[in-house]
């Protein structure tokens, strides 16, 4: 699975689910939480989408702001989970 594909799927979900995202150009590094595009409830929606779409388990320990800060950070998180790496490891 390629990062670009993961990013595209995440971006499509964000634009579809979050009204503010529709009126902005969302880049991979756009800060979704800080910009108010996604709130804490939205993160739960993203978790469900990530678990279903990418077949990974998001544990309570994974619910860190840095994993959900942007499309790029979520894509990196998903790829690390899919590869069996601990998301916090470099």
N, C-alpha and C positions, 0 to 999 in steps of 0.2 A: 504494500500500500504506500503510495507516494504522498508526501506532505502537501503538494498542490491539490490533489484530489480531496484530502481530508479538509484542507482549508476551504475549498469550494463548497463542500457539503455543509460545513459549519456556517459559512457565510450565508448560504441559501436559507438555512434554518433561522439564523438571527434576523435576516431581512423579513422573512415570512412571519415570525413570531413577535417581533418587537417593533411597534409603530415608528419609534424615533429612528430606527435603522433605515427605514424606507426613504427618509428625507435627507440622508447623509451618504457620502461616499465612504464605505467602510473598507479601510485597508487592513492588511494583516496585523499592523501594529497600532490600530486605533484602540485607545483605552476604553473598552466597553463599559466597565463599572464606573470609572471616574467621569466619563461623559454622560452618565445617566441613561445610557441606552439599555443596559441590563441592570436590574436590581437583584436583591437577594432571592426573591421568589423566582426571578428569571434564571438565576443560576441553577435552581432545582430543575427547571425545565431543560436547561442545557445538559445537566447530569443525566436525566432520563433519555434525552436524545443520544448522547454519547454512548451510554450503555447499550441502547437498542441498536443503533446504527453501526457502531464499531465493535460491538461484542466484547466490551471490557467492563470490569467491575470498578466502580468509583467508590472507594471506602471513605469513611468519615475523615480519616487522616489525609485524604486527597483533596478535601474541600478547603483549599487554600486560595486566597485571592490571586496569587501569582499564576495559578493554573488556569484561571478564567478571566484574566486581565484583557486579553485580546484574542482575535482569531488565531494569530500565530502561536500564542502561548498555549491555547487549547489544542491546536494541531500537534505541537511538540509533545504535550502531555499524552494525547491519544497514541501517538506513535511509540512513545516510551512504554506505555502500558501494553500495547500490542506486542512489543518486543520483549516483554517480561522484565523490563528495567524498572527500578524504583524511580518514580517521577522526579524526586528531589536530587538524584545523582546526576553528575555532570558528564 
